[in-house]
C-alpha cells in the first residue's frame, strides 16, 4: 500500500540549514499554490542549490541588491526573479538569516489542480511537461514577482506553502552540473533530481547568448 503524502507544513527549521542539505531534501515535498480559482499542488522532482558568497553562479555572489534582497533571509521565504525579459523563476531561501543562499525549483509533477495548470501552460502537450523546467513551473503555478518574499512556512493564508509530502530515499536522488550556468559556477554538481522521473528537465550546458547586430 502506497502511503499518502504528509500534509504537515514544513517548519522554518527545515530551511535553516546549509543549502546543500536542504536542496536534495526538498525532493518529494509538496508545494501548494493557493489561488482564487482553487489550489494547485506540485511534487518537487528537480532542484538546484545556489550558495551565495561561495558561488559565482548565485545572484548574491557580488552582494546584496534590491533584486536579491529576499535571499538574505529569513529562511523559508520565496525568492522570485524575472529573467530574459520573459519568464519568472522561483526559489526557496535557506540557511541562516543574513547569509544568502537559495534553492531554485526546477521541475515537478502537478498532483492537484491539473486543469488550472493546463490553462496557464497551453503549449504543454502532456501533463508531465506542465512544470518541466523552472520557468514552466512558475508559469503553471501562476508565480510572479508579486509573490517575491512570500513566507512559505506560514500555513494559514499564504499563497505558497511547503508540505512534508513523501521524502525521496537517498538511493533515488541523483546530482550533476547545474543547467545553463556559465563560468566557474557551472562546474558545481548542485542540481538534484529524482532518478527516472518523467517530469525532470533535460540537462543543457550554458550557451552564450549572441548579440544582435
C-alpha positions, 0 to 999 in steps of 0.5 A: 500500500502506497502511503499518502503524502504528509500534509504537515507544513514544513517548519522554518527549521527545515530551511535553516540549514546549509543549502546543500542539505536542504536542496536534495531534501526538498525532493518529494515535498509538496508545494501548494499554490493557493489561488482564487480559482482553487489550489494547485499542488506540485511534487518537487522532482528537480532542484538546484542549490545556489550558495551565495558568497561561495558561488559565482553562479548565485545572484548574491555572489557580488552582494546584496541588491534590491533584486536579491534582497529576499535571499538574505533571509529569513529562511523559508521565504520565496525568492522570485526573479524575472529573467530574459525579459520573459519568464519568472523563476522561483526559489526557496531561501535557506540557511541562516538569516543574513547569509544568502543562499537559495534553492531554485525549483526546477521541475515537478509533477502537478498532483492537484489542480491539473486543469488550472495548470493546463490553462496557464501552460497551453503549449504543454502537450502532456501533463508531465511537461506542465512544470518541466523546467523552472520557468514552466513551473512558475508559469503553471503555478501562476508565480510572479514577482508579486509573490517575491518574499512570500513566507512559505512556512506560514500555513494559514493564508499564504499563497505558497506553502511547503508540505512534508509530502513523501521524502525521496530515499537517498538511493533515488536522488541523483546530482550533476552540473547545474543547467545553463550556468556559465563560468566557474559556477557551472562546474558545481554538481548542485542540481538534484533530481529524482532518478527516472522521473518523467517530469525532470528537465533535460540537462543543457550546458550554458550557451552564450547568448549572441548579440544582435547586430 
